[in-house]
Amino acid sequence: MYTVADIVRAMDVIAPLCTQLDWDNSGLLVGDPAKGVERVLVALDATLSVIEKAEEVGAGLIVTHHPIIFRPVKRFLAGEPAYEAAVRGISVYSAHTCYDMAEAGVNAALADALGLRGRCPLWEERPGDAAGRRLGIAGELPCGMSREELAAWVEEALGLGAGYVRWPGEAGAEVITRVAVCGGAGADYLLEAIALGCQAYITGDVRHHEFLEAERLGLLLMDAGHGATEAIAMPQLQKQLSAALPGLQVLLA
């Protein structure tokens, strides 16, 4: 039987903790490293319903993308996810920005879903004595698309309903062939997308002023939702953990 610590070590290979951003709170956030685990549940968030499912299926560890504890807390009460996980004996490991940064992480899964070819990082930092950081991906679409066709392509690839993707304005080329993607909230990287020759940029949590800035720059900015652009990577994470730890049952919430 694997221990929580074994799974933590495997996750540090998949998404090295040293690459997380300074403001993040990834890692083992609830639980006992020495506890044995037969099943793991992978989820975008450790919500109460996910914790209840973990208890139901006998998963001793939940691996999430978003941290179950993100900001400092002043109380630890019944009904809150971290408390409920702890009292039920369920550990929680969260790989947040470190999985965003991973070469085979959130953005690779998003690029795979959209069929992007000839890929390169949207943003990259390679310090001499540490693991490199990379965020987002730029690449070529399978074929040229209009704005409407691209929105529909994204919606289908991410399993979203028609009209889910927001893209106010008419910026960008009439036929779009090169795009950038960044799961979660990535509208800070408009200039990087333009520098890489992208005509459109797909991310989530886009604010009004960011749409206006993209319009001014001539870049088509599409909001496909924070959760939707990251949830696409959870089946990939399930497969990565299964491959890293043979015999461990890894389930998807």
N, C-alpha and C positions, 0 to 999 in steps of 0.2 A: 504493500500500500504506500502511496505517495503521501508526503506531509505537505502542509501549507507552505513550508519553506522550500520544498522541491518545486512547487508551482511558481512561487515567487522568483526563484532562480531562472526558471524557464521563461517567465514573462520578461525578465531583465535582458534576456537574449533577443526576444521578439521585439521589445520596445524598451531600450535601455533607459533606466530612470535618470541617468546623468544628462539626458538630452531634454528633459522637461524644462519648461520655461520657469523663471524665477518665482512667478506669482502662483504657480500651480501647486497641487497637493496630491500627486500621484503616489502609488505604492500600496503597501498593506496598511489599511486604515482601521480595520476592525478584526480582532481575532488573535489566535494563538499559533505562532509559526510551527510549533511542534505537533500540532494536532494532525491526525491521519485523515485523509480525504479519499473517498472512492469516486465521488461525482463532483463535477464543477458545472455551474450554470453561468453562461455568458450572456450579458445584457448590456444595453446602452446605458441604463440607469438602474440603481438599486432602489427601486420604489417599493412600497409596502407590498404591492401585488407580486413583485419579483421575489421578495423575501419569502412570502407565503408559498410561492411555487417552489423555491429552493427547499423549503422545509417539507413540502409535499413529496418531492421526488428524491429526497435524501441527499441533496447537494450540500456538502460541508463548506463550500467556498463559492462565492459569487465573484466573477471577474467582470468589471464594468469599464466603460470608457469614461463616463463622467464620475468624478469623485463623490462618494457618499458623504464625505465631510469636506467641504470646500473652503469655507471661511471659519475663523475661530468661533467656537460655540461657548455660551455661558451656562447652558443647562443641557441635561441629558435625560429626556423624559419618555415615558411610555407613549407609543404611537408614532414616534419619530423613527425613520429608517435605521439609523445607526444603533439606537437603543434596541429596537426589535431584532436586528441581526445578532447583536451581542447576547441578549437573553435567550435566544434560540440556539446559541452555539454555532452560528454561521459566520465565517470569516468573509471579509470583503476586500478585494484587491482592485484598485482602480488605475488604469493606464490611460491617462488623459492626453496632455500635449506630447508626451513621449510616444504615444501611438500615432498621433498626428505627424510626428517627425520621422517615424520609422519608414524605411525604404519600401517595405511591404506592409504599410499601415493603412490608415483611413483613406488617404488620397490615392493610393494605388488601387484600392477597391473601387473608389469613385471613378477613376480613369478607366478601369477595366469595364465597369458597367456601361460607360459611354463609348467604349471601343476606341479610345484614343491611341494613336500610333506616333512613333518618333518622339517619345516623351523626354522631357527634361524637368528638373525642379523649377518651381516658380520662384522660390527664394532658397538660398543655400548659404550656410556658414560652416567653414571647415577649420576650426582651430588646430594648431599643430599637435597638441598633446591630449586631445579629447575627441570623443565621438562626434562626427559631423551632424549638423542639424539641417534639415531640409523641410520645406513646407510648401504644399501645393504642387501641382503638376501642370505643365503646358504640353499640348500635343495636337495632332491633326485628327479631325473627325474622319469617319469612314467615307464621307462624301460631303460635298457642299450643301449647305442648308440655308433656308431663309430663317428669319427670326422666329416665325410661327412654327416652322418645322423643327428648329432646335429646341424650342420650349416643349413641344410634343415628344421629342426624342428623350429629353431629360425626364419628363413625367413618366414615360413608359419604362425607361431604364431603372428608375427608382421606385416604381410601383405606386405612383401618385395619380390622383384624379386629374382629369382634364381641367385646365385653368388654374392649377395649383401654383405653378411657377409664375412669379411676378417679374415683370420687366417693363416698367414705364419708360416712355421715350422711344425714339427711333434712331438711336446712335448705332454706329457700327456699319459694316459692309452689308450690301444687299444679299450677297452670298457669303456665308460664313464657313471657313474651312479650318481655322486654327483657334482653339479655345484654351483657357486656363480654368482649372478647378481647384477649390480649396474647401474641404469639409468644415462644417461649423460656421464660424463667423470670420470671414477672411477679406472683408472689403478694404482692409488697410493696404492691400497689395495691388492696387489698380495700376500704379506706375510700372511695377515689375511685369505685369501681364502685357502692358503696351510695349515695354522694352523687348519682350520676347516675340513680338509680332502677332499677338493674339487680337482677334477681332471681337471676342466675347469672353466674359468671365462669369463662371457659375460658382456661387457660394451660398451662404445663408445669413440670416439676421441682418439684412441690408437696411440701413436707415435712410430716411428721406434725403439728407444732405449728401449721402454717398451716391445715391442714384443721380443726383444733380451733378456731382463732380464727375462721375463716369460719362454722363451726357456731354459735359463740357470738354472732356478729353477725347470724345469720339469712340468710346468703348461701350459695347452693349453689356450691361450688368444684369445678371439674372439671379433672383433669389429663389432657391429651391428648398429653403427651410433648413434650419440648423440641424434638427434631429434627422431629417431624411437624408441629408448628405453624409451623415456619420453612421446611421443604422445599417446602411448598405455594407459596412465593413465588419459587422458582427459575425456573419457566417464565415468570413475569412479568418477571423480570430479564433473561432471554434475549431477550424481545420488546423490552424497553426499549433494550437495547444495539443490537439489530438496527436499530431505528428511528433511533437516534442516529447510527449509523455505517453508512450505506448501502454495500452491497458487502462488508462484513465478514461472514465466516461465523461465526455464533455458535451453538455446539452445546451441548446439555444433557447433563451426565454421567449 
